[in-house]
């Protein structure tokens, strides 16, 4: 991996991704009144060209949510949800997948972190 970030910075980003996942799981669990598990199997800091290859098989169907990062570090977070799981999430949220409302719900589920206080 070619990155301008140090190993400590990459570890901090991975930890942030884990914390964000836990926060998202808690929020969804409270909203749905049921247990929700979210995992972060991979977290990378990559230039866009390398990120495309790291996303997996080109034939795989996924839903994607892009979250911009601005501040001390500028970049993008790309949340990829396997298509079937995205459909399940839409069902849990009470919206139809493959609709404008379903797309909006997926975007909101990926961009509602950090929580507003």
N, C-alpha and C positions, 0 to 999 in steps of 0.2 A: 504494500500500500504506500502510495506516495502522498504524504500529507505534511503540511507545515505545522501541525500540532504535535506537541510532545506526547510521550506515552502517558504522563500524568494527566495532561489535558484530555486525551482520549478516554482514559479511565474515568475522569470526572464526567464526561459526556455520557458514557455508558451508565454511570450511576444515576445521572439525571434522567436518562431514559427509563431506568428501573423505577425511580421515584414517580415519574409521570405516569407510568403504567399502573402502579399501585393506586395513585390518586384517581386515575380514570376508572379503575375497577371498583373502587369504593363509591365513586359518584354514580356509576351505572347501577351498582348493586342497590344503593339507596333509592334511586329513581325507579327501578324495576321491582323492588322489594323481593329480591332473590339473590343468591350468591352468583358472583361473576368473577371469572378468572381471566386475566390478561397476561400474556407473557411477551417478553422481548427476546426473541431467540438470537437476533443479530443486531448489532449497532456499529456502524462504521462512519468514519469521516472521510469522504472520498470526493475527488473532483467529479464533475458531472459525467464525463466520458466513462470513468471506471464504475460509477454508481449504476449506470444502465446495465452493465454486465453483471453486477452483483445482485440485481433484482430477481434473478432466476430465469427460468425457461421463458423464451419469448412467446410460446404458445399458451402459457398459463394465464388463466382468467383471474384477474385481481381487481379490487377497487382500490383506488389510491387517493390519499389526502395529502396535499402539500401544505406545510406550515412554515412560513418564513420566520427566520430568526434575525433579530437586529439588536445591536448593542456592542459589547466587547468582541463578540464573534458574530460575523454575518454569515448566513447560509440558509439552507432549507432542510427541513425535516420531511422525509417522505415516509408516510405510513401506508404500508401495503397490507390489505386484508384479503385473504383468499376469498374468491367470489362466493362460495357457498356460505362461509362465515359472515360475509357482508349481508347476504340475504337473511341469515338467521338473526343478525343484529337488527335489521330493519323490522323483522317480524316481532322481536322482543320490544322494539320501540313503538310498535303499533302502526307502522307505515308500510306501504307497499314498496318493495324493491323495484328497481328499474323505472321509477317515476321521479319527477322533479322533487317531490316531497321526500322520497327515499334517499335521493342523492343529497338533499339538504341535510337530512338527519345524519348521514354518514360524515359529511363535512363537519357538522357541529360536534359529532362525537370525537373527531380527531383534532379539533381546534379549541376545545373547551378547557384546555389546560394551559397555563396554571389557573386554578380556580380564582374567581374574583372574590375579594374580601371586603 
